[in-house]
Amino acid sequence: MKRYDLRHLKDGFEPRMKELLGSHPDKEVAIFLFEIGDFTPIQRSADLVKESGCELVNSLKFNEVDWTIVVKKS
């Protein structure tokens, strides 16, 4: 399991998340943290996970501004 903190990228986290999903080992779990703002990044991140051929295991609000998703690469 590997944790990736993308909060410093603000709304521009998707390209880095896509890159990390592409290089993450198969059958391994990844945890991504990112800022949500107006909640649109949540759906975009779920779509990105699906496009990458991964499974979205969990998605939850971490605190007032951050979101955490758990992804398994199949």
Stockholm file with secondary structure:
# STOCKHOLM 1.0

chainA/1-74         MKRYDLRHLKDGFEPRMKELLGSHPDKEVAIFLFEIGDFTPIQRSADLVKESGCELVNSLKFNEVDWTIVVKKS
#=GR chainA/1-74 SS CEEEECGGGGGGCHHHHHHHHHHSCTTCEEEEEEECTTSHHHHHHHHHHHHTTEEEEEEEECSSSEEEEEEEEC
#=GC SS_cons        CEEEECGGGGGGCHHHHHHHHHHSCTTCEEEEEEECTTSHHHHHHHHHHHHTTEEEEEEEECSSSEEEEEEEEC
//
